């Protein structure tokens, strides 16, 4: 027998280059390994979100209405902020089962804590979330809960009261908690939120403050809600005046003339109006969410030069960066909306392209397929359960919706995380820098 103190471990087999077509299996692998944290994050998020929505619908009605509406807007800001926290937490929970994370740990990198991840991604996360109108889902949830929860007091009671009073109108406040805030208060709150946003943005640029990123995201959301409320009220007050201005009236006349004189104008415009939302939902929205995943895993998606690298636009951006500060500020005001909305998507597409063009198609196919499958599955389950009992679905519908949301959200996040993992692993094994 040898006197050696141990046996040499056999060499570990080298990792094979992952195929883009392995995305479904890799996503299921992530879902299986991280099932418990995925369930916990989603369940915790739904519980807290429901509680905040319920509180907002309770606060938005009653005496001292303007003060109540300020509190309602604050709670809605917290709800959107909670969506950001849950999204970042879900992506962060998947990192332990990802190949790229293991490779980073073997290379000596330290595991980033969740709060550090959240604080780092929050500013850009808020911009993407608002630019792609993901907050509309939260606003719709508030409206639906308000209508369902306060239906008797704010819908039927005013109607019956009006009948009893010979139709002397009594206004209802149902589902108007985000629209009735006085425009003066909205402007004041917007100014305060903008000031906080400016302060926190400076702290983010300096670094070192562990609350600055989250604070900037909160200020961004609050500024959006308050500013949008003021704009809607002012637009209603000035709507009649605007419609009769020469420029607006002339533009309407030109559009009507184009419809009647240009052959096929109305057909083409109607077709585009019908198809375009599906194009956005199927091809662009998945990559907006993928941009958020890239943020959570340490990538950058807000660099316009990286998005247009190798094109003529990059040369123009380089000349713009070397121009006068006033010119840069003017250009940012003009292209700011485009940059916030499309640059992260283009960067996400660039990252996916490192994994091969088939990966692009697989991401879109799985993202849409999960939603179609979830809708058909929901219909099948409801048909299978059925009921002859009145109002039973008021009790049964929420568990069904909860399970559907859990499966759809978890699997969608696994697909996005797996897509980034495959692209990053393929780039690393080819010796490429994914952030380049």
C-alpha positions as CSV (number, residue, x, y, z in Angstrom):
1,X,0.0,0.0,0.0
2,X,1.2,3.5,-0.7
3,X,1.9,5.8,2.1
4,X,0.3,8.8,0.4
5,X,-2.0,10.8,2.6
6,X,-4.8,11.1,0.0
7,X,-6.0,10.3,-3.5
8,X,-5.7,13.0,-6.2
9,X,-9.1,14.1,-7.3
10,X,-9.9,13.4,-11.0
11,X,-9.9,16.5,-13.2
12,X,-13.2,18.2,-13.6
13,X,-14.6,17.9,-17.1
14,X,-14.5,21.1,-19.1
15,X,-17.8,22.9,-19.6
16,X,-19.3,22.5,-23.0
17,X,-20.3,25.5,-25.1
18,X,-24.0,25.9,-24.3
19,X,-26.3,25.9,-27.3
20,X,-28.9,28.6,-27.7
21,X,-31.5,25.9,-28.3
22,X,-30.8,24.7,-24.7
23,X,-32.6,27.7,-23.4
24,X,-35.9,25.9,-22.4
25,X,-34.0,23.2,-20.5
26,X,-31.7,25.6,-18.8
27,X,-34.7,27.7,-17.8
28,X,-36.4,24.6,-16.3
29,X,-33.1,23.7,-14.6
30,X,-33.0,27.2,-12.9
31,X,-36.7,26.9,-12.0
32,X,-36.2,23.5,-10.4
33,X,-33.1,24.5,-8.4
34,X,-34.5,27.8,-7.2
35,X,-38.1,26.8,-6.8
36,X,-38.3,27.7,-3.1
37,X,-36.9,31.2,-3.3
38,X,-39.0,31.9,-6.4
39,X,-42.1,30.9,-4.5
40,X,-41.1,33.0,-1.5
41,X,-40.3,36.1,-3.4
42,X,-43.5,36.0,-5.4
43,X,-45.7,35.2,-2.4
44,X,-44.1,37.9,-0.3
45,X,-44.5,40.4,-3.1
46,X,-48.2,39.5,-3.7
47,X,-49.0,39.7,0.0
48,X,-47.3,43.1,0.5
49,X,-48.7,44.4,-2.8
50,X,-52.3,43.4,-1.9
51,X,-51.9,45.0,1.5
52,X,-50.7,48.3,0.1
53,X,-53.4,48.3,-2.6
54,X,-56.0,47.6,0.1
55,X,-54.7,50.4,2.3
56,X,-54.6,52.8,-0.7
57,X,-58.2,52.1,-1.6
58,X,-59.3,52.7,2.0
59,X,-57.4,56.0,2.4
60,X,-58.5,57.5,-0.9
61,X,-62.1,58.0,0.2
62,X,-63.5,60.2,3.0
63,X,-63.0,63.6,4.5
64,X,-59.9,65.8,4.0
65,X,-59.8,64.3,0.5
66,X,-56.8,66.2,-0.8
67,X,-54.7,65.0,2.1
68,X,-55.9,61.5,1.6
69,X,-55.0,61.7,-2.1
70,X,-51.4,62.7,-1.2
71,X,-51.2,59.6,1.0
72,X,-52.7,57.5,-1.9
73,X,-50.1,58.7,-4.4
74,X,-47.4,58.0,-1.8
75,X,-48.7,54.5,-1.3
76,X,-48.8,54.0,-5.1
77,X,-45.2,55.1,-5.3
78,X,-44.4,52.4,-2.6
79,X,-46.3,49.8,-4.7
80,X,-44.3,50.5,-7.8
81,X,-41.1,50.5,-5.7
82,X,-42.1,47.2,-4.3
83,X,-42.5,45.8,-7.8
84,X,-38.9,46.9,-8.4
85,X,-37.7,45.2,-5.2
86,X,-39.5,41.9,-6.0
87,X,-38.2,41.9,-9.6
88,X,-34.6,42.5,-8.5
89,X,-34.9,40.0,-5.7
90,X,-36.3,37.3,-8.0
91,X,-33.4,37.8,-10.5
92,X,-30.9,37.8,-7.6
93,X,-32.4,34.5,-6.2
94,X,-31.5,32.8,-9.5
95,X,-27.9,33.7,-9.5
96,X,-26.7,30.8,-7.4
97,X,-27.7,28.2,-10.1
98,X,-26.2,30.1,-13.0
99,X,-23.0,29.0,-14.8
100,X,-21.7,32.6,-15.0
101,X,-22.1,33.2,-11.3
102,X,-20.2,30.0,-10.5
103,X,-17.4,31.0,-12.9
104,X,-17.2,34.4,-11.2
105,X,-17.0,32.9,-7.8
106,X,-14.2,30.5,-9.0
107,X,-12.4,33.5,-10.4
108,X,-12.3,35.1,-6.9
109,X,-15.1,37.6,-7.2
110,X,-17.1,38.2,-4.0
111,X,-20.8,37.5,-4.0
112,X,-22.8,40.7,-4.1
113,X,-25.4,41.2,-1.4
114,X,-29.0,41.9,-2.4
115,X,-29.1,45.4,-1.0
116,X,-26.0,46.3,-3.0
117,X,-27.6,44.9,-6.1
118,X,-30.8,46.8,-5.5
119,X,-29.1,50.1,-4.8
120,X,-26.9,49.7,-7.9
121,X,-29.7,48.9,-10.3
122,X,-32.5,51.1,-8.9
123,X,-31.8,54.3,-10.8
124,X,-31.7,52.7,-14.2
125,X,-34.4,50.2,-13.3
126,X,-36.8,53.1,-12.5
127,X,-36.1,54.7,-15.9
128,X,-36.7,51.5,-17.8
129,X,-39.8,50.7,-15.7
130,X,-41.4,54.0,-16.5
131,X,-40.2,54.4,-20.1
132,X,-41.8,51.1,-21.0
133,X,-44.9,51.8,-18.9
134,X,-44.6,48.7,-16.7
135,X,-46.2,50.8,-13.9
136,X,-49.5,50.8,-15.8
137,X,-50.1,47.3,-14.4
138,X,-49.9,48.6,-10.9
139,X,-52.2,51.5,-11.6
140,X,-54.8,49.2,-13.2
141,X,-54.6,46.9,-10.1
142,X,-55.3,49.9,-7.9
143,X,-58.3,50.9,-10.1
144,X,-59.7,47.4,-10.1
145,X,-59.4,46.8,-6.4
146,X,-60.9,50.2,-5.7
147,X,-63.9,49.5,-7.9
148,X,-64.4,46.0,-6.4
149,X,-63.7,46.9,-2.7
150,X,-65.7,50.2,-2.6
151,X,-68.5,49.4,-5.1
152,X,-71.4,49.8,-2.7
153,X,-70.3,53.0,-1.0
154,X,-69.0,54.8,-4.1
155,X,-71.2,53.5,-6.9
156,X,-74.6,52.2,-5.8
157,X,-75.1,54.6,-2.9
158,X,-74.5,57.8,-5.1
159,X,-76.9,56.4,-7.7
160,X,-79.7,55.7,-5.2
161,X,-79.1,59.0,-3.5
162,X,-79.4,60.8,-6.9
163,X,-82.7,59.1,-7.5
164,X,-84.0,60.0,-4.1
165,X,-82.9,63.6,-4.6
166,X,-84.5,63.9,-8.0
167,X,-81.2,63.3,-9.8
168,X,-79.3,66.1,-8.0
169,X,-75.9,64.8,-8.9
170,X,-73.6,63.5,-6.2
171,X,-70.1,62.8,-7.5
172,X,-68.5,59.5,-6.9
173,X,-64.8,59.1,-6.0
174,X,-64.6,55.5,-7.2
175,X,-61.3,54.7,-8.9
176,X,-60.3,58.3,-9.0
177,X,-57.6,58.2,-6.3
178,X,-54.8,59.0,-8.7
179,X,-56.7,61.6,-10.8
180,X,-58.4,64.0,-8.4
181,X,-55.3,65.5,-6.6
182,X,-55.4,69.3,-7.0
183,X,-53.1,70.4,-9.7
184,X,-51.4,72.9,-7.4
185,X,-50.6,70.2,-4.9
186,X,-49.4,68.0,-7.8
187,X,-47.0,70.7,-9.0
188,X,-45.7,71.3,-5.5
189,X,-45.2,67.6,-4.9
190,X,-43.6,67.2,-8.3
191,X,-41.1,70.0,-7.4
192,X,-40.2,68.3,-4.1
193,X,-39.8,64.9,-5.8
194,X,-37.7,66.5,-8.5
195,X,-35.5,68.1,-5.9
196,X,-35.1,64.8,-4.1
197,X,-34.3,63.1,-7.4
198,X,-31.6,65.6,-8.2
199,X,-30.1,65.2,-4.7
200,X,-30.1,61.4,-4.8
201,X,-28.7,61.4,-8.4
202,X,-25.7,63.4,-7.2
203,X,-25.2,61.0,-4.3
204,X,-25.4,58.1,-6.8
205,X,-22.7,59.8,-9.0
206,X,-20.4,60.2,-6.0
207,X,-21.0,56.6,-4.8
208,X,-20.6,55.3,-1.3
209,X,-24.2,55.9,-0.1
210,X,-26.0,52.6,0.2
211,X,-29.5,54.3,0.2
212,X,-29.0,56.7,-2.7
213,X,-30.0,54.4,-5.5
214,X,-33.3,53.3,-3.9
215,X,-34.0,56.9,-2.9
216,X,-33.5,58.1,-6.4
217,X,-35.9,55.4,-7.7
218,X,-38.5,56.4,-5.1
219,X,-38.2,60.1,-6.2
220,X,-38.4,59.1,-9.8
221,X,-41.7,57.2,-9.3
222,X,-43.2,60.0,-7.1
223,X,-42.3,62.6,-9.7
224,X,-44.0,60.6,-12.4
225,X,-47.2,60.1,-10.5
226,X,-47.5,63.7,-9.3
227,X,-46.4,65.2,-12.6
228,X,-48.8,63.0,-14.6
229,X,-51.7,64.0,-12.4
230,X,-51.0,67.7,-12.9
231,X,-50.6,67.3,-16.7
232,X,-53.9,65.4,-17.0
233,X,-55.8,68.0,-15.0
234,X,-54.3,70.9,-17.0
235,X,-54.9,69.1,-20.2
236,X,-58.6,68.7,-19.3
237,X,-58.8,72.4,-18.3
238,X,-57.2,73.5,-21.6
239,X,-58.5,70.8,-23.9
240,X,-61.1,73.0,-25.6
241,X,-58.7,75.8,-26.1
242,X,-56.1,73.4,-27.6
243,X,-58.5,71.8,-30.0
244,X,-59.2,75.2,-31.6
245,X,-55.6,76.4,-32.1
246,X,-54.6,76.9,-35.7
247,X,-51.7,74.4,-35.5
248,X,-53.8,71.6,-34.0
249,X,-56.8,72.3,-36.3
250,X,-54.5,72.4,-39.4
251,X,-52.8,69.2,-38.4
252,X,-56.2,67.4,-38.1
253,X,-57.3,68.8,-41.5
254,X,-54.1,67.6,-43.2
255,X,-54.5,64.1,-41.6
256,X,-58.1,63.9,-42.9
257,X,-57.0,65.1,-46.3
258,X,-54.2,62.5,-46.4
259,X,-56.7,59.7,-45.6
260,X,-59.0,60.7,-48.5
261,X,-56.3,61.5,-51.1
262,X,-53.5,58.9,-50.6
263,X,-54.5,55.4,-51.8
264,X,-54.3,52.8,-49.1
265,X,-53.4,55.3,-46.4
266,X,-56.3,54.2,-44.1
267,X,-55.7,50.5,-44.8
268,X,-52.0,50.7,-44.0
269,X,-52.5,52.9,-40.9
270,X,-55.2,50.6,-39.6
271,X,-53.0,47.5,-40.2
272,X,-50.1,49.1,-38.4
273,X,-52.2,50.1,-35.5
274,X,-53.5,46.5,-35.2
275,X,-50.1,44.8,-35.6
276,X,-47.7,47.2,-33.9
277,X,-48.9,46.4,-30.3
278,X,-48.2,42.7,-30.9
279,X,-44.8,43.5,-32.3
280,X,-43.9,45.5,-29.2
281,X,-45.3,42.8,-26.9
282,X,-43.6,39.9,-28.7
283,X,-40.2,41.4,-29.7
284,X,-39.5,44.4,-27.6
285,X,-41.0,43.8,-24.2
286,X,-39.0,40.6,-23.6
287,X,-35.8,42.6,-24.1
288,X,-36.9,45.4,-21.9
289,X,-37.2,42.8,-19.1
290,X,-33.9,41.2,-20.2
291,X,-32.3,44.6,-19.8
292,X,-33.5,44.5,-16.2
293,X,-32.0,41.1,-15.7
294,X,-28.7,42.3,-17.1
295,X,-28.7,45.1,-14.6
296,X,-29.3,42.7,-11.8
297,X,-26.4,40.5,-12.8
298,X,-23.9,43.4,-13.1
299,X,-24.1,44.5,-16.7
300,X,-24.8,48.0,-18.0
301,X,-27.7,48.8,-20.4
302,X,-27.8,52.6,-20.4
303,X,-24.7,53.2,-22.5
304,X,-25.7,54.6,-25.9
305,X,-22.2,54.2,-27.4
306,X,-22.2,50.5,-26.5
307,X,-25.6,50.0,-28.0
308,X,-24.6,51.5,-31.3
309,X,-21.0,50.3,-31.4
310,X,-19.7,49.7,-34.9
311,X,-22.3,51.8,-36.6
312,X,-22.2,55.4,-37.9
313,X,-24.3,56.5,-35.0
314,X,-21.4,55.8,-32.7
315,X,-19.3,58.3,-34.5
316,X,-22.0,60.9,-34.1
317,X,-22.3,60.2,-30.4
318,X,-18.6,60.6,-30.0
319,X,-18.7,64.0,-31.7
320,X,-21.6,64.9,-29.4
321,X,-19.7,64.0,-26.3
322,X,-16.9,66.4,-27.4
323,X,-19.3,69.3,-28.2
324,X,-20.3,72.2,-26.0
325,X,-22.1,71.4,-22.7
326,X,-25.1,73.4,-23.9
327,X,-25.3,71.4,-27.1
328,X,-25.2,68.1,-25.1
329,X,-28.0,69.3,-22.7
330,X,-30.1,70.3,-25.7
331,X,-29.5,66.9,-27.4
332,X,-30.4,65.1,-24.2
333,X,-33.7,66.9,-24.0
334,X,-34.5,65.9,-27.6
335,X,-33.5,62.3,-27.5
336,X,-34.0,61.6,-23.8
337,X,-37.2,59.7,-24.3
338,X,-35.7,57.6,-27.1
339,X,-32.6,56.8,-25.1
340,X,-34.6,55.8,-22.0
341,X,-36.9,53.5,-24.0
342,X,-34.7,52.0,-26.7
343,X,-31.1,52.0,-25.6
344,X,-31.6,49.4,-22.9
345,X,-33.4,47.2,-25.3
346,X,-30.7,47.6,-27.9
347,X,-28.0,46.7,-25.3
348,X,-30.1,43.7,-24.3
349,X,-30.3,42.6,-27.9
350,X,-26.5,43.1,-28.2
351,X,-25.9,40.8,-25.2
352,X,-28.3,38.2,-26.6
353,X,-26.6,38.4,-30.0
354,X,-23.4,37.2,-28.3
355,X,-25.2,33.9,-27.7
356,X,-26.1,33.5,-31.3
357,X,-29.1,34.7,-33.3
358,X,-31.2,31.6,-32.4
359,X,-31.1,32.8,-28.8
360,X,-33.0,35.9,-29.9
361,X,-35.8,33.9,-31.4
362,X,-35.9,31.5,-28.5
363,X,-36.3,34.3,-26.0
364,X,-39.2,35.8,-27.9
365,X,-40.8,32.4,-28.6
366,X,-40.7,31.3,-25.0
367,X,-41.8,34.7,-23.6
368,X,-44.9,34.8,-25.8
369,X,-45.5,31.0,-25.5
370,X,-45.6,31.2,-21.8
371,X,-48.3,33.9,-21.9
372,X,-50.4,32.1,-24.4
373,X,-50.0,28.9,-22.6
374,X,-50.9,30.5,-19.3
375,X,-54.1,32.0,-20.7
376,X,-55.2,28.7,-22.2
377,X,-54.3,26.9,-19.0
378,X,-56.3,29.4,-16.9
379,X,-59.3,28.9,-19.1
380,X,-59.0,25.1,-18.9
381,X,-58.7,25.1,-15.1
382,X,-61.7,27.4,-14.7
383,X,-63.7,25.2,-17.1
384,X,-62.7,22.1,-15.2
385,X,-63.6,23.5,-11.8
386,X,-66.9,25.1,-13.0
387,X,-69.6,25.9,-10.4
388,X,-73.3,26.2,-10.0
389,X,-72.9,28.0,-6.7
390,X,-73.5,31.8,-7.0
391,X,-70.6,34.0,-6.2
392,X,-68.3,31.0,-5.6
393,X,-65.7,32.4,-8.1
394,X,-65.3,35.4,-5.8
395,X,-63.5,33.0,-3.5
396,X,-62.0,30.6,-6.0
397,X,-60.7,33.0,-8.6
398,X,-57.9,34.5,-6.6
399,X,-56.1,31.1,-5.8
400,X,-56.3,30.3,-9.5
401,X,-55.0,33.7,-10.5
402,X,-52.2,33.4,-7.9
403,X,-51.0,30.0,-9.1
404,X,-51.1,31.3,-12.7
405,X,-49.1,34.4,-11.8
406,X,-46.6,32.3,-9.8
407,X,-45.9,29.9,-12.7
408,X,-45.9,32.6,-15.4
409,X,-43.7,35.0,-13.5
410,X,-41.2,32.5,-12.2
411,X,-40.8,30.7,-15.6
412,X,-40.5,34.1,-17.4
413,X,-37.8,35.2,-15.1
414,X,-36.0,31.9,-15.4
415,X,-36.1,32.3,-19.2
416,X,-34.6,35.7,-19.0
417,X,-31.9,34.7,-16.5
418,X,-31.1,31.6,-18.6
419,X,-30.8,33.7,-21.8
420,X,-28.3,36.0,-20.1
421,X,-26.4,33.0,-18.6
422,X,-26.1,31.3,-22.0
423,X,-24.9,34.5,-23.7
424,X,-22.4,35.3,-21.0
425,X,-21.1,31.8,-20.8
426,X,-20.6,31.6,-24.6
427,X,-18.9,34.9,-24.6
428,X,-16.6,33.9,-21.7
429,X,-15.7,30.6,-23.3
430,X,-14.8,32.4,-26.5
431,X,-12.6,34.8,-24.6
432,X,-14.8,37.8,-25.2
433,X,-15.8,40.6,-22.9
434,X,-19.6,40.7,-22.7
435,X,-19.5,44.3,-21.4
436,X,-17.5,45.4,-24.4
